């Protein structure tokens, strides 16, 4: 009499397919770890208002205009004014309108960075509900 062997599927092709799928996903996936690098807790708007000193640099950035210390200027005039700043640790208070495009904000930040002015404070609207 002949002995019967149990029927089992050949696993080699299945393992090959699983490894091919695994390699495909590893090669085609993009891992964006830098987006998840910082888990930030953003500051609350209801915090104490910082006292603005007269010698601070105050910049207002509107949709179409820029103002430095209460006077309307252009980005070229801002560049000249920032070049003349001797104290690089001087506080810079920036007020940005909510409708300003990101491009204009980046242009201002690049201008500040170009001249080494990094002591920056972004102001926001005070809490009205108090």
Secondary structure, DSSP 8 states (H G I E B T S, - for coil): -----------HHHHHHHHHHHHHHHHH----GGGGS-------TTS------TTSEEEEE-SS-EEETTEEE-HHHHHHHHHT---TT--EEEEE-TT--HHHHHHHHHHHHHTT---EEEE----TT-
